[in-house]
Amino acid sequence: MKSPQGVQFRRWATQRLREYLVQGYTLNQQRFYKNSSKLQQALKLIKKTAQSSELKTDKACH
């Protein structure tokens, strides 16, 4: 129970739980950085689409 490996694990687990409670989520940083270029491309497309003149109209569509 008081092995150095057990103490190290409990410290790690306590820190992770504290982060989850404070942030409310977890982030896989390696996966995030791997996919960040795809995310940036998607955000650019969304921004371009939102600024499209076809979306800006005074007429209501029904």
C-alpha positions as CSV (number, residue, x, y, z in Angstrom):
1,M,0.0,0.0,0.0
2,K,2.8,2.4,0.7
3,S,5.1,1.3,-2.1
4,P,6.7,4.2,-4.0
5,Q,4.9,3.2,-7.1
6,G,1.5,3.2,-5.3
7,V,2.2,6.6,-3.9
8,Q,3.2,8.0,-7.3
9,F,0.1,6.6,-8.9
10,R,-2.2,8.1,-6.2
11,R,-0.6,11.5,-6.6
12,W,-1.0,11.2,-10.4
13,A,-4.7,10.1,-10.0
14,T,-5.4,12.9,-7.5
15,Q,-4.0,15.5,-9.9
16,R,-6.1,14.2,-12.8
17,L,-9.3,14.2,-10.8
18,R,-8.5,17.7,-9.6
19,E,-8.1,18.8,-13.3
20,Y,-11.3,17.2,-14.3
21,L,-13.3,18.8,-11.5
22,V,-11.9,22.3,-12.2
23,Q,-11.9,22.1,-16.1
24,G,-14.9,19.9,-16.5
25,Y,-13.3,18.0,-19.4
26,T,-10.1,16.2,-20.5
27,L,-8.0,16.8,-23.6
28,N,-5.7,14.3,-25.3
29,Q,-3.0,16.8,-26.3
30,Q,-1.2,14.5,-28.6
31,R,-4.4,13.8,-30.6
32,F,-5.3,17.5,-30.5
33,Y,-2.0,18.6,-32.0
34,K,-2.1,15.9,-34.6
35,N,-5.6,17.0,-35.7
36,S,-5.1,20.8,-35.2
37,S,-4.5,21.5,-38.9
38,K,-7.8,19.8,-39.8
39,L,-9.6,21.8,-37.1
40,Q,-8.1,25.1,-38.4
41,Q,-9.3,24.2,-41.9
42,A,-12.8,23.5,-40.7
43,L,-12.9,26.7,-38.7
44,K,-11.8,28.7,-41.8
45,L,-14.6,27.0,-43.9
46,I,-17.2,27.8,-41.3
47,K,-16.1,31.4,-41.1
48,K,-16.1,31.7,-44.9
49,T,-19.6,30.2,-45.1
50,A,-20.9,32.4,-42.3
51,Q,-19.6,35.5,-44.2
52,S,-21.1,34.4,-47.5
53,S,-23.4,36.9,-49.2
54,E,-25.8,34.1,-49.9
55,L,-26.5,33.8,-46.2
56,K,-27.1,37.5,-45.8
57,T,-30.6,38.2,-46.9
58,D,-33.4,40.3,-45.5
59,K,-36.1,37.9,-46.8
60,A,-37.3,35.2,-44.4
61,C,-37.2,31.7,-45.9
62,H,-40.2,29.5,-45.1
